[in-house]
């Protein structure tokens, strides 16, 4: 992962200085912004040049949630990891609902943040390297049901022949995991391990927030196929969908 370009938006310079040593060890190119307005300006200068953004929520100039919203209005795919010292669950969930891909609560281990960045970047690369194609025969798709098709090679999913647009890397992986085994119920812990690949410092709210955003995008093209199994988790089921 040489030459990874990261924009670290963090008003605490001691945190940035600490992480700079670890970024340097990874040979990553990192730029720092210390308030929300500066961060947004840096991103707008070259929005296609960033491979990853780490975003503190508690920023001067412009709140981190606002920065997140402005970035997402420009790019729906650049990976965003929220860094927050806030204790409020609502802040963390709100960030995920507004399009962030993951979050890390302060104080955090630099090694943990590095691991999260690497995992998120691997998934983003698959999206960036895929080419856009029209619908092919069923043999082209990895998942095919009566109403749904998904291709891992193009990172595209279709419901009723309509593409589910603007899926983030995590949303696609979540949809793939569920749809590969229709009607099987997955617990939140299982989804954390299968999609996020971490067990010990995962958070079930991460799953719920991504499910909510994924459902919103599915509903733009057809009926809801992600079902909640109360007290257990989630499943993919299009058997009840009417023609």
SULTA-V996851 format. One line per field, one symbol per residue. phi: phi as a letter, one per 30 degrees, with the letter a starting at -180 (. if undefined). psi: psi as a letter, one per 20 degrees, with the letter a starting at -180 (. if undefined). A space follows every 10 residues. Layout:
phi = ???
psi = ???
This chain:
phi = .didcbccca dddddddddd ddddddiccb ccbcbddddd dddddaddcc cabcbddccd iadedddedd dddcbccddb cdcbcddddd dddeedddjd cabbcddbde dddedddddd dedddddddd cdbddcdddd cdbbbdbbbb bddchbbbbh icdddidded ddddddeddd beiddcdddd deddccibcd bdbddededd dddddddddd clddccccce iblbbcacdd ddd
psi = kqjpopooop iohhgghghh hhghhikqpp qqpirggggh ggghhmhiip iqppoqhnqr gpqhgggggg ghhgpihppp ppppiqiphh gghggghjiq hrqppqqqph hggggggggh hghhhhghiq qpqrparhhh qhppahiqqp phhilqqppk ippoqkprgh gghggggghh mpippprhgg hgghgikqgh krphhggggh gghghhhgih iarpioqpop ifcqqpojhi pq.
